[in-house]
Amino acid sequence: MCTVLITGATGNVGSRVAADLVAAGVRPRLFVRDATRLMHRWQGGSVEVALGDFDDEESVEAAMRGIDRIFLTSADGPDKVAHECAVIAAAKRAGVGRIVKLSAMHARTGSPLPAFDWHGRIEAVLADSGMPHVLLRPAFFLDNLLMVAPGVAATGHLAAPTGGARAAMVDVRDVAASAASAVLANQVLRDSYDLTGPESVTFAQVADAIATATKQTIVFDDLTPEEAAPRFAGAGLPSWLGTQLSGAFGVMRDGGFDAVSDGVRELTGRRARAVSSWARVHAAAFVSEPAPAPPQPSVRLG
Ligand SMILES: NC(=O)c1ccc[n+]([C@@H]2O[C@H](COP(=O)([O-])OP(=O)(O)OC[C@H]3O[C@@H](n4cnc5c(N)ncnc54)[C@H](OP(=O)(O)O)[C@@H]3O)[C@@H](O)[C@H]2O)c1
């Protein structure tokens, strides 16, 4: 049984990779900044904790001891390249046998989309390192829609600048399952896998799937890029994230997420989950809390 280090283990993807490995009978080592964030989830010694921070070289080095394989992910942001390159350098020194890196479809050094540029630069460092590695390149996450779920719940409208384009959006559960399989696989894998959903769908179809799952009416408003721009700018997001999101919808409008790949099936042995499955699991996020019942007048008997 190999020893696995999971970075980003409190994040959307990393936490699910950890869960999938535990379910497969592996006791992964989780690299985390704050162990209390794991307490509610992992009990009974099912995981090992390596406390550390990507900015603390010694902690990264210590986390590598005895590790055969790594799942590499980090938060998006200006420090991403430095953070992941610190892990790659320490892994090389420790002689780690495989790095499975969560990248992104359209990753490319010099991309005007910040996250695609960061991933492209990290991919290049990984290639130069000569270490065995597997790149996972997911399309647009269905789970991005959870960011706007409260607004959808409140208004019954889902809005995005898609130009009616189709996209083979992927469920984060499938990204994690693919990563867990890539980490554990005994056979030699390809250098890179595109990860998508099983079908290419419009946002109007996604809105319909959420409407079916929530038994509510949800209208999709396809915005023009000009209508959407002030929404991205006014959402209180870091400027790189506004650029990334509006750029990602531009890629979508150009058909850049339309192609369906077989990466999830190749890695996990089963079909990627459909939008309807994702909508059922997340239905509650798109439903408004019922208003609290008004206080009842107290009745005195006798
Ligand atoms: N959204 C999409 O459509 C899409 C599509 C393709 C690819 N991707 C890629 O998917 C990845 C996102 O994964 P995700 O959603 O799992 O990310 P996430 O939820 O933001 O998780 C980030 C993780 O990194 C950890 N972290 C941050 N700074 C750290 C530090 N200094 N030291 C140690 N750990 C640190 C966080 O720990 P704390 O809990 O301590 O903060 C957290 O566990 C990104 O690389 C993104 O580019 C996204």
The ligand as a Tripos MOL2 file, in Angstrom:
@<TRIPOS>MOLECULE
LIG
   48    52     1     0     0
SMALL
NO_CHARGES

@<TRIPOS>ATOM
      1 N1        -13.8260   26.2120  -10.4370 N.am      1 LIG1
      2 C1        -13.6040   25.6780  -11.6500 C.2       1 LIG1
      3 O1        -14.4410   25.7230  -12.5550 O.2       1 LIG1
      4 C2        -12.2850   24.9900  -11.9020 C.ar      1 LIG1
      5 C3        -12.0980   24.3510  -13.1350 C.ar      1 LIG1
      6 C4        -10.8760   23.7110  -13.3670 C.ar      1 LIG1
      7 C5         -9.8890   23.7060  -12.4020 C.ar      1 LIG1
      8 N2        -10.1070   24.3310  -11.2200 N.ar      1 LIG1
      9 C6         -9.0310   24.3430  -10.2240 C.3       1 LIG1
     10 O2         -9.4360   23.6160   -9.0800 O.3       1 LIG1
     11 C7         -8.6910   24.1250   -7.9630 C.3       1 LIG1
     12 C8         -9.6690   24.4900   -6.8440 C.3       1 LIG1
     13 O3         -9.7080   23.4440   -5.9640 O.3       1 LIG1
     14 P1        -10.5890   23.5860   -4.6590 P.3       1 LIG1
     15 O4        -11.9660   24.0910   -5.0410 O.co2     1 LIG1
     16 O5        -10.4970   22.3190   -3.9180 O.co2     1 LIG1
     17 O6         -9.8530   24.7730   -3.8630 O.3       1 LIG1
     18 P2        -10.2050   25.3360   -2.4400 P.3       1 LIG1
     19 O7        -11.5010   24.7910   -1.9380 O.co2     1 LIG1
     20 O8        -10.0340   26.8130   -2.5360 O.co2     1 LIG1
     21 O9         -9.0610   24.7330   -1.4900 O.3       1 LIG1
     22 C9         -7.8090   25.3180   -1.3680 C.3       1 LIG1
     23 C10        -7.0180   24.5200   -0.3530 C.3       1 LIG1
     24 O10        -5.6810   25.0440   -0.2870 O.3       1 LIG1
     25 C11        -5.3590   25.2200    1.0940 C.3       1 LIG1
     26 N3         -4.3970   26.2860    1.2820 N.ar      1 LIG1
     27 C12        -4.5170   27.5810    0.9230 C.ar      1 LIG1
     28 N4         -3.4140   28.2710    1.2800 N.ar      1 LIG1
     29 C13        -2.5890   27.3890    1.9060 C.ar      1 LIG1
     30 C14        -1.3060   27.4970    2.4970 C.ar      1 LIG1
     31 N5         -0.6420   28.6720    2.5280 N.pl3     1 LIG1
     32 N6         -0.7330   26.3790    3.0120 N.ar      1 LIG1
     33 C15        -1.3980   25.1990    3.0060 C.ar      1 LIG1
     34 N7         -2.6200   25.0270    2.4470 N.ar      1 LIG1
     35 C16        -3.2160   26.1190    1.9080 C.ar      1 LIG1
     36 C17        -6.6780   25.5740    1.7560 C.3       1 LIG1
     37 O11        -6.5570   25.3810    3.1510 O.3       1 LIG1
     38 P3         -7.3540   26.2820    4.2330 P.3       1 LIG1
     39 O12        -8.6190   25.5170    4.5190 O.co2     1 LIG1
     40 O13        -6.4230   26.3190    5.3990 O.co2     1 LIG1
     41 O14        -7.6070   27.6290    3.6230 O.co2     1 LIG1
     42 C18        -7.6000   24.5810    1.0660 C.3       1 LIG1
     43 O15        -7.5080   23.3130    1.6550 O.3       1 LIG1
     44 C19        -7.9610   25.3590   -8.4070 C.3       1 LIG1
     45 O16        -6.6180   25.0470   -8.6950 O.3       1 LIG1
     46 C20        -8.7110   25.7250   -9.6840 C.3       1 LIG1
     47 O17        -7.9270   26.4790  -10.5780 O.3       1 LIG1
     48 C21       -11.2860   24.9700  -10.9400 C.ar      1 LIG1
@<TRIPOS>BOND
     1     1     2 1
     2     2     3 2
     3     2     4 1
     4     4     5 ar
     5     4    48 ar
     6     5     6 ar
     7     6     7 ar
     8     7     8 ar
     9     8     9 1
    10     8    48 ar
    11     9    10 1
    12     9    46 1
    13    10    11 1
    14    11    12 1
    15    11    44 1
    16    12    13 1
    17    13    14 1
    18    14    15 2
    19    14    16 1
    20    14    17 1
    21    17    18 1
    22    18    19 2
    23    18    20 1
    24    18    21 1
    25    21    22 1
    26    22    23 1
    27    23    24 1
    28    23    42 1
    29    24    25 1
    30    25    26 1
    31    25    36 1
    32    26    27 ar
    33    26    35 ar
    34    27    28 ar
    35    28    29 ar
    36    29    30 ar
    37    29    35 ar
    38    30    31 1
    39    30    32 ar
    40    32    33 ar
    41    33    34 ar
    42    34    35 ar
    43    36    37 1
    44    36    42 1
    45    37    38 1
    46    38    39 2
    47    38    40 1
    48    38    41 1
    49    42    43 1
    50    44    45 1
    51    44    46 1
    52    46    47 1
@<TRIPOS>SUBSTRUCTURE
     1 LIG1         1 GROUP 0 **** ****
